[in-house]
Amino acid sequence: MTVLLYLVPMALMLGLLGLGAFFWSLRSGQYDDVEGAALRVLSDDDISPKPKR
């Protein structure tokens, strides 16, 4: 039963740490361009054309 005295505060602290990291990522603009990365995967800008002989 004394283990709960350690586990409950540690679980709450980890939860608050995760929530703080989430709010930090929101504030720093991590989710501003949600569709841009999905469309960048489809572009083939990095493929150079083969030279014609």
C-alpha positions in Angstrom: 0.0 0.0 0.0 2.9 2.4 0.6 3.9 1.9 -3.0 0.9 4.0 -4.0 2.4 6.9 -2.1 5.2 6.9 -4.7 3.3 5.8 -7.8 0.4 8.2 -7.7 2.5 11.4 -7.5 4.9 10.1 -10.1 2.0 9.3 -12.5 0.5 12.7 -11.9 3.9 14.3 -12.5 4.4 12.4 -15.8 0.9 13.3 -16.9 1.5 17.0 -16.2 4.9 16.8 -18.0 3.2 15.3 -21.1 0.5 17.9 -21.0 3.1 20.7 -20.7 5.0 19.2 -23.7 1.8 19.2 -25.7 1.0 22.8 -24.9 4.6 23.8 -25.7 4.3 22.1 -29.1 1.0 24.0 -29.8 2.6 27.3 -28.8 5.7 26.7 -31.0 3.6 26.0 -34.1 4.2 22.3 -34.6 0.6 21.8 -35.8 0.3 24.8 -38.1 0.7 23.1 -41.4 -0.9 19.7 -41.0 -1.5 18.9 -44.8 1.8 20.3 -46.0 3.9 17.3 -44.9 1.4 14.9 -46.5 1.6 16.7 -49.8 5.4 17.0 -49.7 5.7 13.2 -49.6 4.0 13.1 -53.0 6.2 15.6 -54.8 9.2 14.3 -56.7 11.3 17.4 -56.7 14.4 15.5 -55.5 14.4 13.2 -58.6 16.6 14.6 -61.3 15.7 13.9 -64.9 17.7 11.3 -66.8 19.9 12.8 -69.5 18.8 12.0 -73.1 21.2 10.3 -75.4 
